[in-house]
Amino acid sequence: MKRILLILATLTPTTLYAEPNFWFSNKIEAGYENVFLIEQVTFEDNVFTKNTLGAGIKFKITNKVKCETHYLLENSKKNDWSPSHVLGAKFSFKF
């Protein structure tokens, strides 16, 4: 399967453009048992561009299935510093 994906990726015509921009993102995550808090700040070209605060809960559904739910509050320069609210969930499966 990996070989097929590699062949498709190499044969697919694409044009990639990269800009020489410096960016830095720092994420801090702290938790106790199943509850966690995060803060992430992003700088692009030495300018503060985004701040994200979040809280969530991690729990196991079964031995092979894990779930994480979270709430994020994000302020960014892209959205004129108006707050964005995000509810999310992530599932992890082991085979």
Secondary structure, 3 states (H helix, E strand, C coil): CHHHHHHHHHHCCCCCCCCCCCEEEEEEEEEECCEEEEEEEEEECCEEEEEEEEEEEEEECCCCEEEEEEEEEEEEHHHCCCEEEEEEEEEEECC
